Amino acid sequence: MRHRPCVPPAIVARRARVLRAALLGIVLGAIAGCSAVGLAYDNADWLVLRRVDRLVDLDPPQRERLAAALAMRLDRHRREELPAVLAALDRLRGDAADGLTAAEIDNAHDAGRALYERTARAVIGDVVPVLATLGPDQVDVLASELARSNGEYREEHLGASSERAEARRDRWVGRLEDWVGDLDDAQLALVDAALARIPDRAADWLAYREAMGRRLLAALREGASAQTLEAILVRWWVDVGEDGSDFAARRESAIVGWKSLVASLDGTLDDAQRAHLLGRIDDYRRAVRGLMQSREPPSRPRERTG
């Protein structure tokens, strides 16, 4: 069985987001099947803090308050959520050993979605009290950072049509091959057929994130309550597309399409690919067990003091 080399934490985080939507959907946070797992997980509170700090330029009291809340959240997640992650992986390992059914893929996706939503809601609850204390200059910093991020997304995902299609294909083939090893020509044809059926939703998502960003900024500038800010962030990052809109329908259609692709590909895996898949799941199981057994607090990167 071939194991691909460890990857930097930024790519690790991107792969973790992909798990729920693309392949069997177990959301494990910013992890991969290598030593980066413990590094990313044990420093997840610091990574979130750093990200928020970059977005709004926290002052020292805000930074201290958020750091304390996130450290407590990580400790609680380790105690209360990691056992559920391991249980989901154990089920997935058993299901994948003899071939995944459509129902088993649905179950894996639902488990991943539930794990993600619980964690996202909890982290949003930790961040919102600090957001509610932002001053006008910090809101302006956030506006600039959101605009920059949206510009980067537009450049990466909404280029020329032919280049966009090729990049989209490369992303999905790479993600799938990370799980099952190299795809043969027939399997690549299945991926191509799925990509042809499933619309590219990059423009949809950019429009959504821009609209939600404007809504958040308006609420901050109006001095909205923490409850209002939390509702906006939950709508943005948890209850995505659950409003009966065309956007919601296209999103759900895409999820159905990707689950159908996973089921089709699973039925074509040879023994080596099946072993590769089980090995990748085992990587995650070992990593989660290690995190559950870890009791020593990690050393943190030094925070700036002003």
Residue pairs with C-beta under 8 A, 6 or more apart in sequence:
1 181
1 272
1 275
1 276
1 279
2 181
2 276
3 33
3 279
3 283
4 178
5 34
6 32
6 34
6 35
6 36
7 15
7 32
7 34
7 36
8 36
9 30
9 36
9 39
9 40
9 47
11 32
12 30
12 31
12 32
12 36
12 37
12 40
13 30
13 40
15 32
15 175
15 178
16 27
16 28
16 29
16 30
16 31
16 32
17 27
18 175
19 25
19 26
19 27
19 28
19 112
20 26
20 27
20 109
20 112
20 113
20 116
21 255
21 258
22 172
22 175
22 176
22 258
22 262
23 175
23 176
23 179
23 262
24 92
24 96
24 100
24 105
24 108
24 109
24 112
24 179
24 262
25 108
25 109
25 110
25 111
25 112
25 113
26 85
26 88
26 89
26 92
26 108
26 111
26 112
26 115
26 284
27 85
27 112
27 113
27 115
27 116
27 119
28 85
28 284
28 287
28 288
29 40
29 41
29 44
29 119
30 40
30 41
30 44
30 47
31 37
31 40
31 41
31 284
31 287
32 40
32 283
33 280
33 283
33 284
33 287
34 283
37 284
37 287
37 290
37 291
38 287
38 290
38 291
38 294
40 47
41 291
42 74
42 291
42 294
42 298
43 298
43 300
43 301
44 70
44 74
45 67
45 70
45 71
45 73
45 74
46 67
46 70
46 300
46 301
48 70
48 123
48 127
49 63
49 66
49 67
49 70
49 303
52 58
52 66
52 127
52 130
53 63
54 145
55 141
55 142
55 145
55 146
56 131
56 134
56 138
56 139
56 141
56 142
56 145
57 137
57 138
57 141
58 66
58 130
58 138
59 306
60 305
60 306
62 130
62 133
63 303
65 129
65 130
66 126
66 127
66 130
67 303
69 126
69 129
70 123
70 126
73 122
73 123
73 126
76 122
77 119
77 122
78 291
78 292
78 294
81 115
81 118
81 119
82 288
82 291
82 292
83 292
84 115
85 115
85 288
86 285
86 288
86 289
86 292
88 108
88 111
88 112
88 115
89 281
89 284
89 285
89 288
90 285
91 107
91 108
91 111
92 108
92 281
93 278
93 281
93 282
93 285
95 101
95 104
95 107
95 108
96 266
96 274
96 277
96 278
96 281
97 274
97 278
99 266
99 267
100 108
100 262
100 263
100 266
101 263
102 259
102 263
105 259
105 262
105 263
105 266
106 259
109 255
109 259
117 238
120 234
120 237
120 238
121 234
121 238
124 230
124 233
124 234
124 237
124 238
125 230
127 233
128 226
128 229
128 230
128 233
129 226
131 220
131 226
131 229
132 224
132 225
132 226
132 229
134 142
134 220
136 221
139 217
139 220
139 221
142 217
142 220
143 217
146 213
146 217
150 206
150 209
150 210
150 213
153 202
153 205
153 206
153 209
154 206
156 167
157 164
157 167
157 202
157 206
158 164
158 202
158 203
158 206
159 167
164 200
164 202
165 195
165 200
168 195
168 200
168 202
169 191
169 192
169 195
172 191
172 195
173 183
173 188
173 191
176 183
176 191
176 265
177 183
178 280
179 276
179 277
179 280
180 265
180 269
180 273
180 274
180 276
180 277
181 272
181 273
181 276
183 191
183 265
186 268
187 265
187 268
190 261
190 264
190 265
190 268
191 261
191 265
194 257
194 258
194 260
194 261
194 264
197 257
198 253
198 254
198 257
198 258
199 250
199 253
199 254
201 250
201 251
201 254
204 247
204 250
204 251
207 247
208 240
208 241
208 247
209 236
212 232
212 235
212 236
215 232
216 229
216 232
216 233
216 236
219 228
219 229
219 232
220 229
240 251
241 247
241 248
241 251
241 252
242 248
269 277
